[in-house]
Each structure stands twice: as C-alpha cells, then as structure tokens.
Amino acid sequence: MIHNETIDTQLNHRSIRKFKDQTLTKEQLETLYSVFGQTPTSMFMQNASLLHVTDPEEKKRIQKLCNQKYVGAEGDLFIFIVDLYRNQQIRKQLDKDDGRVHTTDIFFQAMEDTLLAFQNVANAVESMGLGYVPLGTVNDHPLDLLKTLDLPELTFPVLGMQVGVPDQKPQLKPRLPYKFTCFEGKYNKDFNVKELKDYDQVVTTYYDLRDANRRIDSFTKQITGAKLNNHETDRDQLSKELHKQGLCLDWK
C-alpha cells in the first residue's frame, strides 16, 4: 500500500470529543473557508453553505438538542448546510421562477455538494494538527434546530462539526475489513454474517473514551440491537421538515 503524509493522516483518523480551551485563529478559519469554497460542486451550482456558530446561548441550545456535552464547548462549532435559498433568490431577483429548486433531484445534488465540502474541511482540519468530530446529532430534533439557527426556506442543516486542538488520544476504532465494503467490478451479494466473527472479536477490544470503563458490543450486536430496532424518534420527521423547507416537494 502507498503511504504519504495525507494518506497516513486519513488512515489514522480518530474522532476527537475533548478539546483544549482555545478557539481557531483568524488564519485557520480563513483557510477552512477557502477549502470549503474549493470543493467540487454539481453543475457548478454551489449549493452548500457553512455556518460558524459563535453565539454562546445558541451553542448551548444546540448542545442540548444534540445531547452531547462537547458540542459547542471548547473549540469551534460549524454547521454544514444544504443551501438552495441563495440560488432561488438569484432566480427570483432576476425575474425567473423557482424552476427545479424544489425537486428531490436538486436536493440530492445539494446534499452531495455539502457532504463533499464536509470531508474537504475535515481533511484540512487534520492537516493543521487539529481534531474534529462529525455531529450527525444535529438532525436529532430537526424542527428545533431550524428554529435555533433561524434558517430560511430551501436550506437544511446536514452535519455539524466540532473542531479544535485535541485534548485526548482515542484508540483507532477498528473498521470493517475492506473485503466487505469494497468490490471489484461487481457488488458481492454472497454475504455470510459468520464471516464477521473475527471482526466482532476485534471490535470488542476497543475502548470508547465516551465510556472508558467498558468495552463496546461486537459489530453484529450493535447492528441487531437498539440502534436499528423499531422505535420512533424526532428524526422520523425529517421528510416532513424537508417539505416544510420547500425541499423535495416531488417526493411523496
């Protein structure tokens, strides 16, 4: 396998959930904004925006919604946003109708833009010796977050990112062997759960610093457990809230 500084950083990625009590410098922020802006974008529509949350009370509300004490605490909090509002306004102010901005097709293109931008920024963060943790929990209570961020229609927060100077050294979390996830030429449908026995044993040796006194369950137990069991959450309202935001209106 090829090794270089970039690849070695990616192979050694660890989510950081404890940061030193310092914020990013102006130079670091401008670098991340530039990296965000240079991300590939579908049809050159540039359908993504980045919100740096700076208000202390707003960060506290987001922390409560995410139910994670490190959210909005030390370091800096960013929200990555699908943004079709800007292009709608361009059309409207130049005497055009909304066109296709309300379609699922355009939403997916905007989602792609936003997720690519997230990973671009994440790579830049780690290249500067900083750490980050992705925050999928920003979608745990979608309506409340939209109100907290005061976002207009045709926008939607996709992911959060807490960034800062690492103040912990987590173990490297073991991933599925790539024979289960990367395929040559054709998707392999011949899957047998028994082949995950060795990987399950590896996973149970990993200590998660969020609860350092216990090991985590095997991978297959996590997949067959509460995470995917039938239960209702506010996330089940995501499609409803997307429609309220004027997004995916052709998706019934």
Legacy VTK file of the C-alpha trace (Angstrom):
# vtk DataFile Version 3.0
C-alpha trace
ASCII
DATASET POLYDATA
POINTS 252 float
0.000 0.000 0.000
1.174 3.540 -0.778
1.991 5.792 2.153
2.379 9.547 2.282
1.535 12.246 4.791
-2.032 12.728 3.562
-2.878 9.022 3.398
-1.294 8.281 6.774
-3.371 11.067 8.354
-6.541 9.627 6.827
-5.702 6.086 7.912
-5.123 7.278 11.465
-8.297 9.366 11.764
-9.841 9.454 15.206
-12.928 11.409 16.221
-11.970 13.882 18.947
-14.541 14.703 21.615
-12.366 16.611 24.080
-10.594 19.800 23.053
-8.326 22.311 24.696
-9.924 25.590 25.754
-8.934 27.640 22.735
-10.642 28.688 19.540
-9.397 28.745 15.972
-7.294 31.653 14.774
-8.437 34.007 12.036
-5.883 32.410 9.713
-7.197 28.906 10.459
-10.791 29.993 9.874
-9.955 31.656 6.567
-8.119 28.516 5.476
-11.146 26.328 6.233
-13.462 28.745 4.424
-11.203 28.658 1.363
-11.079 24.855 1.392
-14.873 24.764 1.738
-15.228 27.047 -1.268
-12.928 24.995 -3.490
-14.886 21.774 -3.039
-16.214 20.121 -6.227
-19.819 21.116 -6.890
-22.519 19.513 -9.022
-23.254 21.547 -12.205
-21.348 24.471 -10.606
-24.475 25.269 -8.591
-22.503 25.696 -5.307
-25.487 24.551 -3.248
-23.791 24.421 0.166
-23.103 26.896 2.950
-21.062 26.777 6.138
-22.242 28.362 9.382
-19.710 29.081 12.144
-21.796 29.227 15.322
-20.416 31.933 17.611
-23.242 32.987 19.944
-22.789 31.301 23.376
-26.516 30.921 24.026
-27.087 29.451 20.585
-24.283 26.946 21.179
-25.898 25.944 24.476
-29.225 25.314 22.732
-27.539 23.213 20.057
-25.639 21.283 22.734
-28.935 20.493 24.437
-30.539 19.373 21.166
-27.570 17.125 20.381
-27.369 15.854 23.971
-23.566 15.807 23.751
-21.603 17.929 26.218
-18.707 18.589 23.831
-20.965 20.219 21.212
-20.406 23.983 21.278
-17.977 23.692 24.188
-14.197 24.025 23.715
-13.095 24.702 20.161
-15.383 25.840 17.350
-18.766 24.632 16.119
-19.678 24.526 12.426
-22.929 23.549 10.717
-22.853 22.349 7.097
-25.996 23.411 5.265
-27.735 22.324 2.082
-28.478 25.734 0.592
-30.896 26.212 -2.286
-32.150 29.533 -0.892
-29.288 31.513 -2.432
-29.895 30.216 -5.950
-33.641 30.670 -5.576
-33.018 34.311 -4.687
-30.763 34.755 -7.713
-33.540 33.467 -9.951
-36.235 35.496 -8.210
-34.290 38.755 -8.272
-33.549 38.243 -11.967
-37.269 37.725 -12.719
-37.218 33.926 -13.039
-39.489 31.388 -11.349
-38.093 28.805 -8.887
-37.550 26.264 -11.644
-36.339 22.925 -10.226
-35.063 24.085 -6.837
-37.879 22.260 -5.016
-37.129 18.850 -6.564
-35.557 15.819 -4.932
-33.008 15.720 -7.752
-31.647 19.171 -6.942
-31.771 18.467 -3.198
-29.601 15.374 -3.703
-27.126 17.399 -5.736
-27.002 19.963 -2.937
-26.554 17.171 -0.399
-23.627 15.851 -2.413
-22.057 19.332 -2.503
-22.458 19.678 1.248
-21.036 16.273 2.167
-18.063 16.713 -0.158
-17.399 20.085 1.477
-17.587 18.492 4.924
-14.903 15.958 4.078
-12.733 18.575 2.380
-12.816 20.693 5.525
-12.249 17.631 7.718
-9.073 16.763 5.808
-7.852 20.344 6.121
-8.575 20.353 9.859
-6.431 17.283 10.466
-3.673 18.528 8.164
-3.279 21.527 10.507
-2.819 19.269 13.523
-6.353 19.928 14.750
-9.078 17.400 15.528
-12.788 17.161 14.872
-15.888 15.103 15.497
-18.776 14.860 13.000
-22.137 15.738 14.544
-24.942 13.759 12.961
-26.927 14.580 16.096
-27.772 17.997 14.644
-30.645 16.140 12.974
-31.990 14.558 16.162
-34.553 17.384 16.507
-34.741 18.945 13.023
-37.504 21.479 13.630
-35.906 22.801 16.816
-32.535 23.167 15.109
-34.025 25.028 12.148
-35.603 27.480 14.598
-32.426 27.798 16.643
-30.329 28.593 13.579
-33.055 30.840 12.113
-32.582 29.281 8.683
-34.712 30.351 5.704
-36.703 28.033 3.464
-34.756 25.942 0.987
-31.947 25.351 3.479
-31.301 22.353 5.694
-28.529 21.521 8.183
-26.918 18.214 7.227
-23.964 17.764 9.565
-22.219 19.570 12.357
-18.508 19.584 13.120
-16.806 20.414 16.391
-13.198 21.444 15.711
-10.313 22.262 17.996
-6.961 21.364 19.476
-7.201 17.726 20.643
-7.040 17.103 24.382
-7.328 13.309 24.199
-5.802 10.392 22.291
-8.511 7.847 21.480
-7.746 4.393 20.195
-8.028 3.830 16.476
-11.535 2.424 16.010
-11.453 -0.832 14.008
-13.347 -0.720 10.706
-14.855 -3.495 8.644
-12.229 -5.273 6.512
-12.496 -3.798 3.050
-13.406 -7.161 1.514
-16.881 -6.487 2.955
-17.146 -2.912 1.684
-15.003 -2.511 -1.453
-15.806 -4.567 -4.542
-14.003 -5.100 -7.823
-16.264 -4.957 -10.866
-19.465 -6.217 -9.255
-21.241 -5.927 -5.913
-20.784 -9.123 -3.906
-24.234 -10.323 -2.780
-22.825 -13.569 -1.357
-22.638 -12.285 2.226
-22.458 -14.546 5.276
-22.668 -12.991 8.738
-20.491 -15.806 10.132
-17.547 -14.253 8.277
-17.695 -11.310 10.693
-16.740 -13.473 13.692
-13.103 -12.329 13.751
-14.060 -8.687 13.214
-16.590 -8.904 16.074
-13.813 -10.060 18.387
-11.578 -7.179 17.317
-14.344 -4.632 17.904
-14.908 -5.798 21.481
-11.289 -4.966 22.341
-11.860 -1.290 21.523
-12.338 1.156 24.398
-14.558 4.112 23.606
-13.439 7.158 25.602
-17.070 8.236 25.999
-17.361 5.350 28.465
-13.802 4.250 29.152
-14.807 1.717 31.812
-16.455 -0.696 29.405
-15.765 -2.204 26.052
-18.281 -1.797 23.247
-20.512 -4.540 21.871
-19.471 -6.516 18.835
-20.406 -5.020 15.476
-23.153 -7.546 14.750
-24.707 -6.966 18.203
-24.776 -3.242 17.512
-26.481 -3.787 14.164
-29.063 -6.170 15.665
-29.578 -4.008 18.758
-31.345 -0.800 19.724
-29.776 1.359 17.011
-31.852 -0.268 14.261
-34.728 -1.709 16.285
-38.131 -0.224 15.518
-38.690 2.899 17.607
-39.883 6.435 16.977
-37.585 9.457 17.163
-37.795 13.086 16.067
-35.623 12.066 13.116
-38.696 10.367 11.692
-39.946 13.893 10.976
-37.034 14.657 8.632
-39.050 14.199 5.448
-41.837 16.357 6.878
-39.408 19.122 7.825
-37.707 18.943 4.427
-41.097 19.543 2.796
-41.772 22.457 5.155
-38.477 23.960 3.990
-39.665 23.735 0.390
-37.311 20.836 -0.381
-38.069 17.534 -2.153
-41.646 18.592 -2.848
-41.921 15.996 -5.626
-41.095 13.248 -3.083
-44.376 11.943 -1.657
LINES 1 253
252 0 1 2 3 4 5 6 7 8 9 10 11 12 13 14 15 16 17 18 19 20 21 22 23 24 25 26 27 28 29 30 31 32 33 34 35 36 37 38 39 40 41 42 43 44 45 46 47 48 49 50 51 52 53 54 55 56 57 58 59 60 61 62 63 64 65 66 67 68 69 70 71 72 73 74 75 76 77 78 79 80 81 82 83 84 85 86 87 88 89 90 91 92 93 94 95 96 97 98 99 100 101 102 103 104 105 106 107 108 109 110 111 112 113 114 115 116 117 118 119 120 121 122 123 124 125 126 127 128 129 130 131 132 133 134 135 136 137 138 139 140 141 142 143 144 145 146 147 148 149 150 151 152 153 154 155 156 157 158 159 160 161 162 163 164 165 166 167 168 169 170 171 172 173 174 175 176 177 178 179 180 181 182 183 184 185 186 187 188 189 190 191 192 193 194 195 196 197 198 199 200 201 202 203 204 205 206 207 208 209 210 211 212 213 214 215 216 217 218 219 220 221 222 223 224 225 226 227 228 229 230 231 232 233 234 235 236 237 238 239 240 241 242 243 244 245 246 247 248 249 250 251
